[in-house]
């Protein structure tokens, strides 16, 4: 299609890795620049001119500048007309986007305190009671995913791999890699094993990142 793609963001960001895995599934080339923690700060005027939220990722292509990782993934899949990853018809599309939105609005917030405490070792996140509450909340959300995967027996939107599985697959990897107590969720374990066979998962989850 001739859309030269540039991705701004460090690979240690789970949101950047959503975009990178999506690109791998689409088979598209891109140039990537490191921005954020440990690299050029996103508070720099140059970056703020692209994204006033000072967050990665940002993409730049022939159409312009775009930020928000889930929106970027939707855009790239739509641009390349991969309706297997994000259906064109309203109802099946909504079933995929429902789980994409759940990842962003329910699952992501549940891990915030515990992740910063247990993985990032942030000194501002060391209240034992809040850590314990965070772990419980995170495990509760993963319990909802467990039930969904029991129901589908395959992927979050049904029988087939979709864009929602990129987002949630990376989140499952983060949950499994965080040093904390976790319930036994056999359906989540089987889902993780299925995802681990995909080249994009191997490249952008099973590479040591959390």
N, C-alpha and C positions, 0 to 999 in steps of 0.2 A: 504493500500500500504506500510505501514511500514515506512513512511517518518516522523520521529520525527521533529516537527516544532517549532522553537523558533522565536519570534517576538520581536525586540528591538525597543522601542519607547513608548512615553507617550500617553495616550488616549486623551489628549487635542489637539493633532495634527490631523487635518482633513485627512492628508495623511495616518497616522496610522489607522484611523478609516475606510478608504477605505479597507484596508487589513483585518481588524477585521470583517467587515460586509461581505466581500467575504468569509471568513472562516465560518461564520455562515451559509451563503447560501449553502456552500459545506458540512456542517456538520462535519467539521474536528476539532480535538483537537490541542491545541498549548499551549506553555508556553510563557508568555510575561514578559519582563523586562522593567522597566521605565528608559528611557534615554531622555536627552534633558532639556528644560527649567524647572527649579525647581527640577531636579534630577541630576544624574551623567552627567557631560557635554560631549557633543559629540565631543568636541575638545581634549578629552583625547586620549593618544596614543593607548589605547586598542580599542577604537571605530574607530579611524582613520585607524587602520589596517584593519578594515572591510569595511569602507566607507570613502574614502579620501575626500568626499564632506562634511563630518560632518553633515549629514542630516538623520533624521528618516523618514520612517522606514527602517530597515534592517531585513532580515530574514536569518536564518541559518537552513539548513536541511541536509539530507544525501548527497545531491548533491553539497553542498557548501554554499557560501554566495551570496546574491542577494540584490541589492538596486534599488531605483526608484519605487515608489508606483504603478504606472500603470503597469509597467513590472512585478512586484511581483504578482499583481492580475491576469494578463494574464497567468503567469506561473502556479499559483495554479489552475486556472480553467482548463488549458490544462493538468496538471498533473492528475487531477481527471476526465478528459474527460467529462466535463460538456458543451457539445456543445449547450445546450439550452441557456447558458449564453454567450458563445462566439463560434459562428458556425465554423465548420471545412471548409466549402466551401468558396472559396475566396471572392465571391461577398457579401453574407450576412455577412461574417466576417468583410469585409471592411466597411460596413455600421455601424456596431457597433463600430469599431475602429475609424472611422471618428469622432464620437461624443466623444469618449474617448480622442482623441487628441485635439479636440476643447476645451474640459474642461481644459486640461493642458496648451494649448498654447494661447487661446483666452479668455476664461472666467476667469481663475485664475488670469492672469495679470491685468484684468480690476478692480479687487476689492482691489488690493494691498494697495494703499495710503489711501483710505477711510476706509478700515478695520482697519489698524494700527492706524488711527486717532480716529475713533468712538468707536471701541471695545477695542483695546489694550491700548488706551490712550497714545500712544508713543509721547513724547514731540518733537521728530524730525519730526512728521507728523501732524503739526497743522496749515498749511497754508490754510486759508479759501477758496481761489480760487482753490487750488489743491484738496481740499476735495470735493468741489462742482463739479469740473470736474470729479473726481473719481466716485462720485455717479451717474452722468449722464452716464458715460461710462459703469458702472456696469449695470445700468438699461437698457441701449441700448442692451447689450449682452443678458440680460434676455428677452428682447423683441424678439430677434431672437429665443430663446427657446420657447417663447409663440407661435410664428408662427409655429414652427415645431410641437408642441403638438396639435395645432389646426388641422394641416394636418394629423397627425397620429391618433388622438383621443385616444391615449393610452400612449405609451412609446416612448423614443427618437428614437429608431431604427425601430419602427413599432408597431405591435399589442402585442408583448410579452416583458416581463421584461428581460433585458440582463445586462451584466456587466457594460455597459455604464450608466445604471440607478443608479448603486451604486455610481459612481463618481459624476454624475450630481445631484443625489438626495441629497447628502451631501452638495453640493454647493448651491442648492436651499434653504436648511435649513439655511445655513450661511447668505444668502441674506435676508431671512425673519426675522432672529433674529437680524440683525444689525439695530441700531436705526437711521433710515434715511427715507426720503420720497421715496415711491415706487409707480409706476403706478399700476393700476388695471390690473392684468393678470389672467383672470379666468381659462384659460387652465393650467397655472402653478399651480394655487391653487388646481385644480382638480387632477393634477398629484401628488402634495404633499400629498393630502388626500389618493390617492391610495397607494403611497409608505409607508405612515404612518401605514398601516395595516401589513406590513411585520415585522416579529420579529427582523430581523437585523437592520432595520431602528429604531425600538423602542429602541433597545439596544444601538445603536451607533450614533443616531442623536437626538432622543427625550429624552436625558439624561442630558440636561442642557448645553451640549457643543455647541460651536459656531464654 
